[in-house]
């Protein structure tokens, strides 16, 4: 049983990643989610025990656990066998009857009913049709969507020279850290996809062995490349699928993520709310 991402405190005092990693319950990412929930939920007048939460692409189940500890009916969905095995190990060492996991492609979330709260953490940028997926989330989320994702930079001259960037600049950036003013993701030039402007990101070789893809727990599952919308396009898409207000939250950095993560990694957390 190997954990690579979520350090979860179990009922017996064991930590899934030991004492050298921050507990997910104490991480800035989770605390930012928790603070937002405590801010918004009193205004919605509904008991936590009556509210359903889904954690999409839940990896090792850490955030699902913390939702359950808050009192929500929480389910985590992940497609990979190794991840679900870790999730079930965690569940077996916790007394949380309101916690469950399902082995499935997160694209099938609508098969699990409707949810008051959805956490889409580190998933959207692994999809080739993100706008279509946002429509799905808009249909099955009644109150709050937490969307933690990369966005494509609108201006980055490196990506305008696709071949040169992949063959020359990426190796240079990997070798000389002083050149890395911003992460180089080997993105494509700006294109339009799903009536949305953004850039393609290469996940794995199109002809990759399926068994190898299954083992790449930090990569996409069924698509060899993913589409990253520009930030303005992403916010617009969230409004179009039914979220009345979209906020950007910045206090998730500092432990798991470097403090300049929003700029260096082109990554942020959006909170989309239905009134």
Steps between C-alpha positions, in 0.01 A plus 500: 500500500683813376364853540648777284265793561266491800629477855190391691478449875333166575309406814791294632733802485677383185573754227490368145813694400674515838613798704702684234200614293231746600170333588238569237268622777757769589597593143429846365300347215255328733485793742408731213212269402388466861500877557291560189248234602468647849447841344237400243306214655338694788341715230354194331311373804555128457651248742828341391369149569237557233747622238679285245858568388693339215878504465585443133820316410550464874846335471563360851181633658645758737262783418202265493592396854511859621157574351365195685665617822314830462175300498415490129391190309823471301589281203832492314520379141820383331567280197829339595514174693807604700334821618178329604699237689660782700160663554348178631798447728441845648126435537564168677704685764242772568163496675320711242176336377433811287817434294499294179705451183420383150734370231383677186595761244416837654329589172218273619425710809138551389439128563539565873221756532507866589732671744488814708879543482750382240877495534677483165859509617781440252269336247364747247840563340528126432192501273482548125148649513496713816211724397276199443598373844419835659150465356472165676616654827256787456217252463584289806627770743234701681706736716881522488773381263862514614711491185875473552664501159766622261405760243676579176698825497366745247848631418810281513733525203655160576185321393482686170807304390370151572778280356780732616354515848472122536841419354712789632337713771350220711836318535671831583237584762535155655876539524532865608258598775588867462319500165177376655312822566182301432438130454532379141216257428575444129162649412385557144442841341153643574223319312122484522332186630140459623447866397763588759853638465781313670801275454555126469710319759672165419415232759659189351589350164192428289614139451601445863454153648175491700663329797756780525227767484318325786812542714537871424279616787587867442389497136173489308316171470335473159645786294861545390475881499301751701361844426569794732267800448618856554390635839249743348351217293478273804315759708262567212431127465421471872242777470347339193446165674299660780732640767390853593821611670859393442775593745871432499655384828869559572569365848572141390875560457784477749547132584398256226534776240765771482373847589520628142321193362223695329756680284778243476271205431212676324279334759226625727191412700162622384187495712184494289171557683133461414282746692 
